[in-house]
Amino acid sequence: MSTYVYAIAASSHPALPDGMGGVGEPPQPVRVLKEGDLAAIVSDAPEGLRPKRRDLLAHQNVLAEAGAAGCVLPMRFGSVAPDDAAVTGVLAERADHYRERLRALDGKVEYNVKASHVEEAVLHRVMAESPELRALAEANRKAGGGSYDDKIRLGEMVAAAVKAKEAEDAAEVQRALAPVADAVSVGPESTGWLVNVSFLVDRGSAEDFLAAVEQARKSLAHLELRINGPLPPYSFVEPGPAEPAGTTAGADAGAE
């Protein structure tokens, strides 16, 4: 039977959730594997696990229970090891890494920030910033819309300007928020978003971070900013002790 891994913690953690229900139908009993001064919160891994809402919530609930009284290193949904021995073996092999991460992430949470362009607003901005685009658009207007080639040229120039603006705005969002975070992790590119970045934030300074997000919304009005959190610090734990299961969809349990 494969072993599903929810989190890693210190073996002295006062609230390791031994015996509660985890993923699977019926829910698999959660248990604790200890190796020296480290522990892994695990259960049996159900066959054919997929990121269904019930299992995503079960994963989150185990992490919430475990994290209520101290720091845990959350594993992403779908982290599965061949068996219990493989988990304890990795705990022993990477003990220094996990101890360092537990110290570094104590009292920290993750906020994920995504951004996309508001289409009409960004088109207005790139036109305002480019005399060449404005001149070509005006020439086309005076020519009754312009020739087919002129329309194509204008469209290509606008698309290139918007693409350049995406890179510029992505960097600007990071510049605005990084100073009020302890660490930054750039997530994978995803369709529709020009920014997908996670920030590690001390719980005590979360209000400062949220205020910086609101300021960024005001100063970058041509962007739609979405923030998700506080989350367990998924993006700041890796590499973990297990490979993801067959699918990684919904890996950030609770993330958008």
Long-range contacts (C-beta under 8 A, 24 or more apart in sequence): 1-44, 1-45, 1-83, 2-44, 2-45, 2-80, 2-81, 2-82, 2-83, 3-42, 3-43, 3-44, 3-45, 3-80, 3-81, 3-82, 3-83, 3-84, 3-86, 3-87, 3-242, 4-28, 4-42, 4-43, 4-44, 4-45, 4-46, 4-49, 4-79, 4-80, 5-40, 5-41, 5-42, 5-75, 5-79, 5-80, 5-81, 5-87, 5-240, 5-241, 5-242, 6-30, 6-41, 6-42, 6-43, 6-59, 6-62, 6-63, 6-66, 6-74, 6-75, 6-79, 7-40, 7-41, 7-62, 7-63, 7-66, 7-67, 7-72, 7-73, 7-74, 7-75, 7-232, 8-38, 8-39, 8-40, 8-41, 8-72, 8-73, 8-75, 8-91, 8-98, 8-102, 8-237, 8-240, 8-241, 9-38, 9-39, 9-40, 9-41, 9-66, 9-70, 9-71, 9-72, 9-73, 9-102, 10-37, 10-38, 10-39, 10-70, 10-71, 10-102, 11-35, 11-36, 11-37, 11-38, 11-39, 12-37, 13-39, 13-66, 13-69, 13-70, 13-71, 13-72, 14-69, 14-70, 15-65, 15-66, 15-68, 15-69, 15-70, 16-41, 16-66, 17-41, 17-62, 17-65, 17-66, 20-61, 20-62, 20-65, 21-58, 22-58, 22-59, 22-62, 23-49, 23-55, 23-58, 23-59, 24-49, 24-55, 24-58, 25-54, 27-58, 30-62, 33-84, 33-87, 33-88, 33-91, 34-88, 35-88, 35-91, 35-92, 35-95, 36-91, 36-92, 36-95, 37-95, 37-99, 38-91, 38-95, 38-98, 38-99, 39-91, 40-87, 40-88, 40-91, 40-241, 41-66, 41-72, 42-84, 42-87, 45-80, 45-245, 49-78, 49-80, 49-245, 49-246, 50-247, 50-249, 51-77, 51-78, 51-247, 51-249, 51-250, 51-251, 56-250, 56-253, 56-254, 59-253, 60-253, 60-254, 63-232, 63-253, 67-232, 70-106, 71-102, 71-105, 71-106, 71-107, 72-232, 73-98, 73-101, 73-102, 73-105, 73-233, 73-237, 73-240, 74-232, 74-233, 74-234, 74-237, 75-237, 75-240, 75-241, 75-242, 76-234, 76-240, 76-244, 76-248, 76-251, 76-252, 76-253, 77-250, 77-251, 77-252, 77-253, 78-244, 78-245, 78-246, 78-247, 78-248, 78-251, 79-240, 79-241, 79-242, 79-243, 79-244, 79-245, 80-242, 80-243, 80-244, 80-245, 81-241, 81-242, 81-243, 86-241, 86-242, 87-241, 87-242, 90-241, 90-242, 91-241, 94-241, 101-236, 101-237, 104-236, 105-200, 105-233, 105-236, 105-237, 107-202, 107-203, 107-204, 108-182, 108-200, 108-201, 108-202, 108-203, 108-233, 108-236, 109-200, 109-201, 109-203, 109-206, 109-229, 109-230, 109-231, 109-232, 109-233, 110-198, 110-199, 110-200, 110-201, 110-229, 110-230, 110-231, 110-232, 110-233, 110-234, 110-235, 110-236, 111-181, 111-198, 111-199, 111-201, 111-206, 111-209, 111-213, 111-227, 111-228, 111-229, 111-230, 111-231, 112-187, 112-196, 112-197, 112-198, 112-199, 112-227, 112-228, 112-229, 112-231, 112-235, 112-252, 112-255, 112-256, 113-173, 113-177, 113-195, 113-196, 113-197, 113-198, 113-199, 113-213, 113-225, 113-226, 113-227, 113-228, 114-190, 114-193, 114-195, 114-196, 114-225, 114-226, 114-227, 114-228, 114-256, 115-169, 115-170, 115-173, 115-193, 115-194, 115-195, 115-220, 115-223, 115-224, 115-225, 115-226, 116-192, 116-193, 116-194, 116-195, 116-223, 116-224, 117-162, 117-165, 117-166, 117-169, 117-194, 117-222, 117-223, 117-224, 118-221, 118-222, 118-223, 118-224, 121-221, 121-222, 122-162, 122-165, 122-222, 123-158, 123-162, 124-222, 125-165, 125-222, 126-158, 126-161, 126-162, 126-165, 127-158, 129-161, 130-157, 130-161, 132-157, 133-157, 133-158, 133-161, 166-194, 167-194, 169-194, 169-195, 169-220, 169-222, 169-223, 170-194, 170-195, 172-220, 173-197, 173-216, 173-220, 173-223, 173-225, 176-212, 176-215, 176-216, 176-219, 176-220, 177-209, 177-212, 177-213, 177-216, 179-212, 180-205, 180-208, 180-209, 180-212, 181-209, 183-236, 185-235, 185-236, 187-235, 198-234, 198-235, 198-236, 200-233, 200-235, 200-236, 201-229, 201-230, 203-230, 206-230, 226-256, 228-254, 228-255, 228-256, 231-255
